[in-house]
Amino acid sequence: MAKVKMSKKATAVDMTAMCDVAFLLLTFFILTATAKQPEIVPVETPASTVQVKLPDTDLAIITIADGGKVFFGVKAADVRIKTLELIGEEYNLSFTDEEKKRFSLMEEFGVPVNQLNGLIKLSSTDRNKEGVQTGIPHDSLDNQLTVWVKAARNANAEVNEKQLNFAIKGDAKEQYPEIKKIIDILQDQKVNKFNLVTGLRGE
Amino acid sequence: MAQLDTGDSKGGKGGKVRSKKQNSSVDLTAMVDLAFLLITFFMLTTSLSKPQSMDLAMPDKGDKNKPEEDILISEERTLNLVLGPKDELKYYMGQLASPKEGPKDLTYTKESLRKLILDKIQSVPLATRTAAKPNGEPLIVLIKASKESTYKNLVDVLDEMAIGKVKVYAIVDITKEDNQLFGE
């Protein structure tokens, strides 16, 4: 009978390849991660069990927080610039290329149109200070939100040749009539389908 | 040991200077551990940061100049949810003047609201069975949000619609009578 020899196994495993892969993945995730933009106002979205994610493209977000203040933002930077140009035409304002560029970096904003130039001049930290942005007027006297919505839709149709989707991001504590106002403004322009931004419910 | 090898070999033992053999492989275990920990962190944070969204389709308002047509719906099929102030919630079936059931209090919980909806979605098609429609008619939910109700209340109710798979629901304007359910 031949002797069965137990081969001695080395206890140390070569980690080099594993290390390479790990760092490759790490680099990938760090580079693709999008840094969270500072919010103008903290919004606590209500929770829901819906699993559908918010679309990334062709999206405009209307934020309602802080007692009915309304903020508006468009996702794509090129659409933002076009929207600003259309608003400029509407209100006879002119914006320089520098101002347009700075505006295209703003995630969302909430000031009346006549304060827009001043807001663009501010640095991003000053912009997000409390009390700087007072919300876009949206009552029946001066309905600037309607104009913004219209401009954004036209801009998106021109730049991307697609319909713009609207998402409503409301704070959980907002009163229903404030939300209703926004829904009415959208519905007046035949936007009947929109997304409500919600958080995850742990259930 | 404990002596610097300066490299000069004059005098002394006159022997050969041996450079110490270095172990060429480094233990990478700790490094890999750390790398994977970071990977896990980035993976989880990137996928979670994207907010969810709930689709909401509202009926077209139609032409303002045209008079609105009233749509008549069956009393047995309609469940009215009235969202009141301070997270109050009431429901009744049919019309408020002559309700088939209720009005009764509810809470925004699994045991109360969800149970009612799951119950109604079963019972309404059974009650409306006719010879022509052996499967009955589906439940209709009318969501009436009062002025003092919050956005959270609305989303909670809409979420229950999604959970209960209610096909027909609408957010409608609240009436004076509905408001009086909550006093004042």
Interface residues (C-beta under 8 A of the other chain):
Chain A: A12 D14 M15 T16 M18 C19 A22 F23 L25 L26 F29 I30 T32 A33 T34 K36 T45 P46 A47 S48 T49 V50 Q51 V52 K53 L54 P55 I64 A167 K169 G170 D171 A172 K173 E174 Q175 Y176 P177 E178 I179 K180 I183 Q187 D188 K190 N192 K193 F194 N195 L196 V197 T198 G199 L200 R201
Chain B: S25 D27 L28 T29 M31 V32 A35 F36 L38 I39 F42 M43 T45 T46 L48 S49 K50 P51 Q52 S53 M54 D55 L56 A57 M58 P59 D60 K61 L83 A145 S146 K147 E148 S149 T150 Y151 K152 N153 L154 V155 D156 L158 D159 A162 I163
